[in-house]
Amino acid sequence: MAAALELFSKHDAEDVSIDDVASAAGASRALVYHYFGGKHELYVAALRGAALELEERLRPVAGGTLVEELAAGLTRYFDFVEDYAAGFAALLRGGPANRAGEVGVIVEGVRRRLTKVILTQMRVSEPSPALRVTLRSWIACVETAGLDWLEVRDLDRAVLERLLLDQMVALLKVAAGEDGQIGRLLADLGRRVPPGGDAP
């Protein structure tokens, strides 16, 4: 699985063969087919494993201000980016052909989970359209920043996390001009929430 993720993170799935994976893993071609059935099944299994690991790390931990909770969540996200670089890159890289079917379901599932985590931290049960669009836009920004950081690493990770958090606040401020729900949310960003607090 680790060998497959490493290869899929650097090449389109169409350009990776079972022989490539078997060679990188130090295993026989027959053994890879025995456990996974084929390249597509291996690709899906590898991405699903990476997605499950990321989702496990994204479990929210309440107890600080909303900004502190969001910052902590971003740190956990980038812990995964750093610790599982190949898995993160494999999840998000690739052309449209790699985003269809089961693979698309896995990738979109991660994004929906991340959106849900953020909404839980914000104590919002039903986001307005403006808030939903704002969060989805920010998540796309975080994904792109993560891939760029893995490739270049010319920005300190802590600085990048602060930059992304500031971008979130800036996006919310812009959207607040169109949506009263977001305006109220901004007013609560510095409010401390007790552990276990639920979305209203």
N, C-alpha and C positions, 0 to 999 in steps of 0.2 A: 504493500500500500504506500509506504514512504517513497519507494523508488518510483512508483507510478505518479504520485503527486509531484515529485521533483521534475519528472519529464513533462507532465501535463502543464506545469507552471511555466515552462520555457518554450513549449511548442504547441501548436494547434493539435487537437486530438487526432485529426486525420493524418498528421505527420508522424505520429508515434505508433509503432507496431508492438505486437505482443513480444516479438523477439527483443525489441529494445528494452521493454520492461523486464523481461526475464534476465537479460544480460546485466542490467543495472542492479537487479535484486540478487544476482548470483544463484538463480533458480533455473529450472528447465522450462522450456516452452510448454511442455505437457502439464507441468504442475500448475502453471498460471491458468491454463484452460480448465484444469480440473476444479480449481477453486472458484473461478469467476465466469467460465463459460465462453468469454470472448472479450474483445477490447472495450466495447461499449459498456458491458456489465462492470468491467474493472474500473472504467472511467467514472461511472455513476457511483459505484461503491466508494471510490476514493474521495469524490466530492462530498458524498453524504457524510463520510467520516469527518471531513474537515468542517462541514457545516454544523454537525452535532457538537464538536469541540468548541466552536465559536459560540454557539447558542448557550452552552453550559457556562461559559465565561461571562456571558452577558446577563446572567441572573441579577436583577437589581438588589442593592443593599441600601435600605432606607436608614435615616437617622441624622442627616445633615441638612443644610439648606438645599433647595432645588439645584442651585448652581453647583454646589459641592457634589451632589449626587450625580449630576450630568458629567462633571469632570472625572469622577471616579469611574463612571461607565466608559468614558472615552479612554481612560488609562487601561481598563481591562480589555477593551477592543484592541488597543495597540500592543498590549502584552501578547495577544494572539497573533497579531501581524508579525511581531518580532520572533516569537517562539515557534510559530508554524508558518513561516514565510512561504514555503512551497504550497501549502494547503490554501492559504489566503490568495496567492497569485493564481492558482489553478481555478479557484472558485470564480474569480472576477475577470480573468483574461480570456480572450478568445473572440472569434467573430460571431455573427448572428447564428450561424449553423450550430455553434456550441451552446447556444442559450435556449434551444428549443426542447420540447418534450420533457423528459425526466430531469434533465440538467437545468432547464429553465425553472421548473418547479422547485428544485433545491435552492437555486440562487434567489428566487423571489421569496421563498420561505424564510431565508435568512433576513432579507430586507423587511419583511412583515414582522418578524420577531423583534428586530431592532426598533422598528417603529413602535411596536407595542410596549417594549421596555421603556422607551423615552416617554411615551404617553403615561405609563404607570408612574414614572418618576415625577411627571408634571401634575399628577393627580387629575388627569383628564380621561373620562371614560368614552366620550363621543367627540372626536375632533371636528371642528368646522372644516369646510372645504379648504379655506385659506391655510389653516394650521396643517392639515394633511399634506397639501402641496409643499408647504414650507419645510416640513420634516423630511419628506421624500427628496426634496432638492438638497437638503443638507446631508442626508445619508449618501447621496451620489457624490457629493463633494468629499466626504470622509473616505469613501472607497477610493476615489481618484488620488487623494492625498496619500493614502496608505500605499498604493502601488508606486507612486512617485518616490516616496520615502524609501521603499525597499530598493528601488533601482538606483537612486542617486545618493541618498543619505547625506546631503550637504546642509541639512537643517537639524538642529538638536531636537530630539523627540519631544522633550518637555515643551520646547518653544512651539513646535507644531501642534501639540495638543491644546496649548493656550490659544493659539491662532484659530484653530477650529472651533473652540468654545466661544471665542469672541465673534466668529462668523455666525454661529448659531444665534447669539443675542442680537447681532445686527440684522439678520434675516427676520427675526421675530419683531424687531422694532419697525421694520419696513411693512411687514404684514399687518401689524397692529393698526395701521392707518386705514385698513379695509375691514377689520374684524375686532369687535369689542371683546370677544373671548380671549384673543391674544393679548390685548391690552391688560386685561385682568391678570393673565398669566405672567406678564412681565412684572407687574407690581408684586407678585408673590415669589419671584426668583430668589430673593434673599431671605425668605421666610424659612425658619427651621421647622422640619417635619419630624414627628416622632417615628421611631422604628415601627414598621407594620402598618403605617397609614395607608388607607386605600384611596383610590380615585373616587371622587364624588359621583 
